[in-house]
Amino acid sequence: MTTDVGAVAREAGTLPTWSAALAVVAHPDDESFGLGAVLDAFARSGTAVSVLCLTRGEASTVSGVTGDLAALRAAELKGAAAALGLDRAELLSYPDRALGSVPAPSLAKEITDAIEWSGAQGLVVFDPSGVTGHRDHAAATLAALDAAKALDLPVLGWTVPRAVAEQLNEEFDTGFVGHEPDDVDLTVAVDRNRQRMASLAHASQAVPTSVLWRRLELLGDVEYLRWLRRSDPATTDSATKESQATDSATTDSAATAPAATTHSAATEPAADIATMRVEYRDGDRFDIDVRSHRITVDQPVDVGGEDVGPTPTELFVAGLASCVAFYARRYLRRHKLDATGLVVETSYRMGTKPARVAAVDISIQLPHEIPQQRRDGLLAVATHCTVHNSITTEPEIGITLAPAMRP
């Protein structure tokens, strides 16, 4: 099987013109193996680039190096930073392979401090999926998004095309997670010379058999980025003035306000927006039209409904559970494993103040035993299904009041 990367590329984009950028990564080598070409492109454009690495990578098992691996990898990061032309590379000591167990506010505070000393106008991170399936990558990105939200900074997430991810998974039995072309915001032409030099500086990790080299071959001279957070401080003042200037016009035009949607049209191309319609029937019953399908929602009899369909909350949980099941089945199919009998059991509990789904427990039950590495890969893929990503990476939701319908 071969992958035509050009077939999945969208219209080429340019990097934002930030005076300073901060890359937040989990391990020494992430800044080179993953983000190297992108950071080099920023640096070549005149952006001051810094890196904050949250762990020392002391749990690595790639090379079998004995001795103080943390110290060795710190030295490798220093060499790689020089090769990439970084302004600064700061290394912290949170636990490798356990970054997700660190309280999120602690990580966000470290990143906030780094934003201050770097003067960053934007962040560069791994996609929330972790890209490679490594949970530390995902934890680092979630913390970066928390810090960016607090300071109103934009965030670019590095990803790979889904076709490339599937090719790597097939060849190396890895857990890469990619995106379809329509989910990619920027395709950037890059020069990989400095990235390759920086990667070689991580000699304990950049072994000849590493999947890194195959990934770079498949990607060629293009990298793929997604806007994880689009707010840009550089446009805040003008946006505020525009908002103030149109406040009265917005009030006066309420009669022509658009119908409520669950997408913010200002942040997505029109072609990416999907719609559905909800119509009231009677009692607590509503019909939802999704493309050519109709789903009825209702409430249980004991709270005044007629129980002719699931509740909206149940549909929310069902959407998450079925998305996990879909990704699990697709992983099994890709690895030629029988999915007959696959079951996903889900339980959830409600919370108050505000009323919400407070916790969801999902159990994937496989029809037969599979090798441990396949189990890890399946879990990595299922954990980053589209619905789960939509929960862990807060979507923008706009709700408006449409004008009254007239006969």
C-alpha positions as CSV (number, residue, x, y, z in Angstrom):
1,M,0.0,0.0,0.0
2,T,1.3,3.5,-0.9
3,T,0.0,6.9,0.3
4,D,-0.3,9.9,-2.0
5,V,0.1,12.7,0.4
6,G,-0.7,15.2,-2.3
7,A,-4.1,13.7,-2.6
8,V,-5.0,14.7,0.9
9,A,-3.5,18.2,0.9
10,R,-5.8,21.2,1.1
11,E,-4.9,24.7,-0.2
12,A,-1.5,25.7,1.0
13,G,-1.5,28.1,3.9
14,T,1.0,30.4,5.6
15,L,2.0,30.5,9.2
16,P,0.8,33.4,11.3
17,T,3.1,36.3,11.7
18,W,3.8,36.1,15.4
19,S,6.8,37.9,16.8
20,A,7.3,35.0,19.2
21,A,5.9,31.5,19.4
22,L,6.0,28.9,22.2
23,A,6.0,25.1,21.5
24,V,4.6,23.0,24.4
25,V,5.7,19.4,24.2
26,A,5.7,16.4,26.5
27,H,9.2,14.8,25.8
28,P,12.7,15.8,24.6
29,D,12.6,15.0,20.8
30,D,8.9,16.0,20.4
31,E,10.1,19.4,19.3
32,S,12.2,17.8,16.6
33,F,10.6,14.6,15.6
34,G,7.1,16.1,15.5
35,L,7.3,19.9,15.3
36,G,10.8,20.4,14.0
37,A,10.0,21.5,10.4
38,V,7.2,23.8,11.6
39,L,9.3,25.4,14.3
40,D,12.1,25.9,11.7
41,A,9.6,27.5,9.3
42,F,8.6,29.9,12.1
43,A,12.2,30.7,12.9
44,R,13.1,31.3,9.2
45,S,10.2,33.8,9.0
46,G,11.7,35.9,11.8
47,T,9.6,34.5,14.7
48,A,11.4,34.0,18.0
49,V,10.7,30.4,18.9
50,S,10.9,28.8,22.3
51,V,10.1,25.3,23.6
52,L,8.7,24.2,26.9
53,C,9.2,20.5,27.5
54,L,7.2,19.1,30.4
55,T,9.2,15.8,31.1
56,R,12.7,14.6,30.8
57,G,11.7,11.5,28.9
58,E,13.3,9.2,31.5
59,A,10.9,6.4,30.8
60,S,12.0,5.9,27.2
61,T,12.6,2.3,26.2
62,V,13.7,2.9,22.6
63,S,17.5,2.5,22.7
64,G,18.2,0.5,25.8
65,V,20.6,3.2,27.1
66,T,21.8,2.6,30.6
67,G,22.7,5.2,33.2
68,D,21.1,8.6,33.7
69,L,18.8,8.7,30.7
70,A,17.2,12.0,31.9
71,A,20.5,13.8,31.9
72,L,21.3,12.3,28.5
73,R,18.1,13.4,27.0
74,A,18.5,16.9,28.5
75,A,21.8,17.2,26.7
76,E,20.2,15.9,23.5
77,L,17.5,18.6,23.7
78,K,20.1,21.3,24.0
79,G,21.8,20.1,20.8
80,A,18.5,19.8,19.0
81,A,17.5,23.3,20.1
82,A,20.7,24.7,18.6
83,A,20.2,22.8,15.3
84,L,16.6,24.3,15.0
85,G,17.8,27.8,15.9
86,L,15.5,28.0,19.0
87,D,15.7,31.0,21.2
88,R,15.2,29.0,24.4
89,A,14.4,25.4,25.4
90,E,13.2,24.9,28.9
91,L,13.0,21.4,30.4
92,L,10.8,20.5,33.4
93,S,10.7,17.3,35.4
94,Y,7.1,16.0,35.4
95,P,6.9,12.2,35.3
96,D,7.4,10.7,31.8
97,R,4.5,8.4,30.8
98,A,2.4,9.8,33.6
99,L,1.8,13.4,32.6
100,G,-2.0,12.8,32.6
101,S,-1.8,12.2,36.4
102,V,-0.5,15.7,37.0
103,P,-3.2,18.1,38.1
104,A,-4.1,20.2,35.0
105,P,-3.8,23.5,36.8
106,S,-0.2,22.8,37.7
107,L,0.8,22.2,34.1
108,A,-1.2,25.2,32.9
109,K,0.6,27.4,35.4
110,E,4.0,26.2,34.1
111,I,2.8,27.0,30.6
112,T,1.5,30.4,31.6
113,D,4.8,31.3,33.1
114,A,6.6,30.2,29.9
115,I,4.3,32.3,27.8
116,E,5.4,35.3,30.0
117,W,9.1,34.7,29.7
118,S,8.9,33.9,26.0
119,G,6.6,36.7,25.1
120,A,4.7,34.3,22.9
121,Q,1.8,35.5,20.8
122,G,0.7,32.0,20.0
123,L,1.3,28.3,20.9
124,V,2.3,25.3,18.8
125,V,1.4,21.9,20.1
126,F,0.5,18.4,19.1
127,D,-3.0,17.7,18.0
128,P,-5.3,16.8,21.0
129,S,-5.3,13.2,19.7
130,G,-1.6,13.1,20.6
131,V,-0.9,12.2,17.0
132,T,1.2,9.1,17.8
133,G,-1.4,7.9,20.4
134,H,0.9,8.8,23.3
135,R,-1.2,10.0,26.2
136,D,1.5,12.4,27.4
137,H,1.2,14.3,24.2
138,A,-2.5,14.7,24.7
139,A,-2.1,15.8,28.3
140,A,0.5,18.5,27.3
141,T,-1.9,19.8,24.6
142,L,-4.9,20.0,27.0
143,A,-2.8,21.9,29.5
144,A,-1.6,24.3,26.8
145,L,-5.2,24.9,25.7
146,D,-6.1,25.8,29.3
147,A,-3.3,28.3,29.5
148,A,-4.1,29.8,26.1
149,K,-7.7,30.2,27.0
150,A,-6.8,32.0,30.2
151,L,-4.5,34.4,28.3
152,D,-6.6,34.6,25.1
153,L,-3.9,33.2,22.8
154,P,-4.3,31.3,19.6
155,V,-3.1,27.7,19.4
156,L,-1.9,25.7,16.3
157,G,-2.0,21.9,16.5
158,W,0.3,19.7,14.5
159,T,-1.3,16.7,12.8
160,V,-0.9,14.2,10.0
161,P,-3.3,13.2,7.2
162,R,-5.4,10.2,8.1
163,A,-4.1,8.4,5.1
164,V,-0.5,8.8,6.4
165,A,-1.5,7.7,9.9
166,E,-3.2,4.5,8.6
167,Q,-0.1,3.8,6.4
168,L,2.2,4.0,9.5
169,N,-0.1,2.0,11.6
170,E,-0.2,-0.8,9.0
171,E,3.5,-0.8,8.5
172,F,4.7,-0.4,12.1
173,D,1.7,-1.5,14.3
174,T,1.6,2.0,15.8
175,G,-1.3,4.1,17.1
176,F,-1.1,7.2,15.0
177,V,-4.3,9.3,14.7
178,G,-4.7,11.6,11.7
179,H,-7.3,13.9,10.2
180,E,-9.3,14.1,7.0
181,P,-8.4,16.9,4.6
182,D,-11.4,19.0,5.6
183,D,-10.2,19.0,9.2
184,V,-6.9,20.5,8.3
185,D,-6.6,24.3,8.3
186,L,-3.0,24.9,7.0
187,T,-0.8,22.8,4.7
188,V,2.6,24.4,5.0
189,A,5.6,23.8,2.7
190,V,8.7,23.1,4.8
191,D,12.4,22.5,4.5
192,R,13.3,19.4,6.5
193,N,17.1,19.8,6.7
194,R,17.2,21.4,10.1
195,Q,14.6,19.0,11.4
196,R,16.7,16.1,10.3
197,M,19.8,17.5,12.0
198,A,17.8,18.2,15.2
199,S,16.4,14.7,15.2
200,L,19.8,13.2,14.9
201,A,20.8,15.2,17.9
202,H,18.5,12.9,19.8
203,A,20.8,10.0,19.2
204,S,19.2,7.8,21.9
205,Q,15.9,7.9,20.2
206,A,16.5,8.5,16.5
207,V,17.5,4.9,15.8
208,P,17.6,3.8,12.1
209,T,14.4,1.7,12.5
210,S,12.4,4.5,14.0
211,V,9.0,5.2,12.5
212,L,10.1,8.8,12.4
213,W,12.0,8.4,9.1
214,R,9.2,6.7,7.4
215,R,6.8,9.4,8.5
216,L,9.0,12.1,7.1
217,E,9.3,10.2,3.8
218,L,5.5,10.0,3.6
219,L,4.9,13.6,4.4
220,G,7.5,14.9,2.0
221,D,8.0,18.7,2.2
222,V,4.5,19.5,3.7
223,E,3.3,19.7,7.3
224,Y,-0.4,19.9,8.4
225,L,-1.8,22.1,11.1
226,R,-5.2,22.7,12.7
227,W,-6.4,25.8,14.6
228,L,-7.2,24.5,18.0
229,R,-7.9,28.0,19.3
230,R,-8.4,30.8,16.8
231,S,-8.5,33.9,19.0
232,D,-5.5,36.1,18.2
233,P,-4.5,38.9,20.6
234,A,-3.2,40.9,17.7
235,T,-6.8,41.3,16.5
236,T,-8.5,41.8,19.9
237,D,-8.5,45.6,19.8
238,S,-9.9,45.8,16.3
239,A,-12.4,43.1,17.1
240,T,-13.5,44.9,20.2
241,K,-13.9,48.2,18.4
242,E,-16.0,46.5,15.7
243,S,-18.1,44.8,18.3
244,Q,-18.7,48.1,20.1
245,A,-19.6,49.8,16.8
246,T,-22.2,47.2,16.0
247,D,-23.8,46.7,19.4
248,S,-26.7,49.0,18.6
249,A,-27.1,47.5,15.2
250,T,-27.2,44.0,16.7
251,T,-29.9,45.0,19.1
252,D,-32.0,46.7,16.3
253,S,-31.7,43.7,14.0
254,A,-32.8,41.1,16.5
255,A,-35.9,40.4,14.3
256,T,-33.6,39.1,11.6
257,A,-31.2,37.0,13.9
258,P,-30.2,33.6,12.5
259,A,-31.6,30.4,13.9
260,A,-29.8,28.7,16.7
261,T,-27.0,26.4,15.6
262,T,-24.3,24.3,17.3
263,H,-21.5,25.7,15.1
264,S,-19.9,29.1,15.1
265,A,-20.1,30.2,11.4
266,A,-17.4,32.8,12.1
267,T,-14.8,30.1,12.8
268,E,-15.5,27.5,10.1
269,P,-15.7,27.6,6.3
270,A,-19.3,27.3,5.1
271,A,-18.5,24.0,3.4
272,D,-17.6,22.4,6.8
273,I,-20.9,23.2,8.5
274,A,-23.4,20.5,8.9
275,T,-27.0,21.2,10.0
276,M,-29.9,19.4,11.6
277,R,-33.4,20.4,12.5
278,V,-35.4,19.9,15.7
279,E,-39.2,20.3,15.6
280,Y,-41.6,20.3,18.5
281,R,-44.5,17.7,18.2
282,D,-46.4,17.5,21.5
283,G,-45.9,17.0,25.2
284,D,-42.1,16.6,25.7
285,R,-41.7,15.1,22.2
286,F,-39.4,16.5,19.5
287,D,-38.3,15.1,16.1
288,I,-34.7,15.6,15.0
289,D,-33.9,15.4,11.3
290,V,-30.3,14.4,10.6
291,R,-29.8,14.2,6.8
292,S,-32.4,11.6,5.7
293,H,-32.9,10.2,9.2
294,R,-35.4,11.1,11.8
295,I,-34.9,10.5,15.6
296,T,-37.6,11.2,18.2
297,V,-36.6,12.4,21.7
298,D,-38.9,12.4,24.7
299,Q,-38.8,12.2,28.5
300,P,-39.7,9.3,30.8
301,V,-43.3,9.0,31.9
302,D,-42.4,9.8,35.5
303,V,-41.2,13.3,34.6
304,G,-44.2,14.1,32.3
305,G,-43.2,12.6,29.0
306,E,-44.5,9.6,27.1
307,D,-41.1,7.8,26.7
308,V,-41.4,7.3,22.9
309,G,-37.7,7.9,22.5
310,P,-34.4,8.6,24.3
311,T,-33.8,11.9,26.1
312,P,-31.4,14.4,24.5
313,T,-28.9,13.6,27.3
314,E,-29.1,9.9,26.6
315,L,-28.4,10.7,22.9
316,F,-25.3,12.7,23.9
317,V,-23.9,9.7,25.9
318,A,-25.0,7.3,23.2
319,G,-23.2,9.4,20.6
320,L,-20.0,9.2,22.6
321,A,-20.3,5.4,23.2
322,S,-21.2,4.7,19.6
323,C,-18.3,6.8,18.3
324,V,-15.9,4.8,20.5
325,A,-17.4,1.6,19.1
326,F,-17.0,2.9,15.5
327,Y,-13.3,3.7,16.0
328,A,-12.7,0.4,17.8
329,R,-14.3,-1.6,15.0
330,R,-12.3,0.3,12.4
331,Y,-9.0,-0.4,14.2
332,L,-9.9,-4.1,14.4
333,R,-10.7,-4.1,10.7
334,R,-7.5,-2.4,9.8
335,H,-5.5,-5.1,11.5
336,K,-7.6,-7.9,10.1
337,L,-9.2,-8.8,13.4
338,D,-12.8,-10.0,13.6
339,A,-15.1,-7.5,15.2
340,T,-18.1,-9.7,15.4
341,G,-19.3,-9.6,19.0
342,L,-17.7,-6.3,19.8
343,V,-19.6,-4.5,22.6
344,V,-19.2,-1.1,24.2
345,E,-21.0,-0.8,27.6
346,T,-21.5,2.7,29.0
347,S,-22.6,4.1,32.3
348,Y,-22.9,7.7,33.3
349,R,-23.9,9.9,36.3
350,M,-25.4,13.4,36.3
351,G,-24.1,16.4,38.1
352,T,-25.8,19.6,39.3
353,K,-24.9,23.3,39.4
354,P,-25.0,23.3,36.4
355,A,-27.1,20.3,35.3
356,R,-24.7,18.2,33.2
357,V,-23.3,14.7,32.6
358,A,-20.6,14.7,35.2
359,A,-18.9,11.3,34.5
360,V,-19.0,8.7,31.8
361,D,-17.5,5.2,32.1
362,I,-17.0,3.3,28.8
363,S,-15.9,-0.3,28.7
364,I,-14.8,-1.8,25.3
365,Q,-15.4,-5.6,25.4
366,L,-13.6,-7.5,22.7
367,P,-14.9,-10.7,21.2
368,H,-11.6,-12.4,21.6
369,E,-8.1,-11.9,23.0
370,I,-5.7,-9.8,21.0
371,P,-2.0,-9.1,21.5
372,Q,-1.2,-6.5,24.1
373,Q,0.3,-4.0,21.6
374,R,-2.9,-4.2,19.6
375,R,-4.9,-3.6,22.8
376,D,-2.8,-0.4,23.5
377,G,-3.2,0.7,19.9
378,L,-7.0,0.2,19.9
379,L,-7.4,2.1,23.2
380,A,-5.3,5.0,21.9
381,V,-7.5,5.2,18.7
382,A,-10.8,4.8,20.5
383,T,-9.9,7.3,23.2
384,H,-9.6,10.0,20.5
385,C,-12.8,9.4,18.6
386,T,-14.4,12.5,17.1
387,V,-17.1,12.9,19.9
388,H,-14.5,12.4,22.6
389,N,-12.3,15.0,21.0
390,S,-15.3,17.4,20.8
391,I,-15.7,17.1,24.6
392,T,-12.1,17.4,25.7
393,T,-11.4,20.2,23.3
394,E,-14.1,22.7,24.1
395,P,-16.1,23.6,20.9
396,E,-17.4,27.0,20.3
397,I,-21.2,27.0,20.6
398,G,-23.5,29.9,19.5
399,I,-27.1,30.0,20.6
400,T,-29.4,32.8,19.2
401,L,-33.1,33.5,19.3
402,A,-34.7,33.5,15.8
403,P,-37.6,35.7,14.9
404,A,-41.1,34.4,15.4
405,M,-42.5,32.4,12.5
406,R,-45.4,34.1,10.8
407,P,-48.1,32.2,8.9
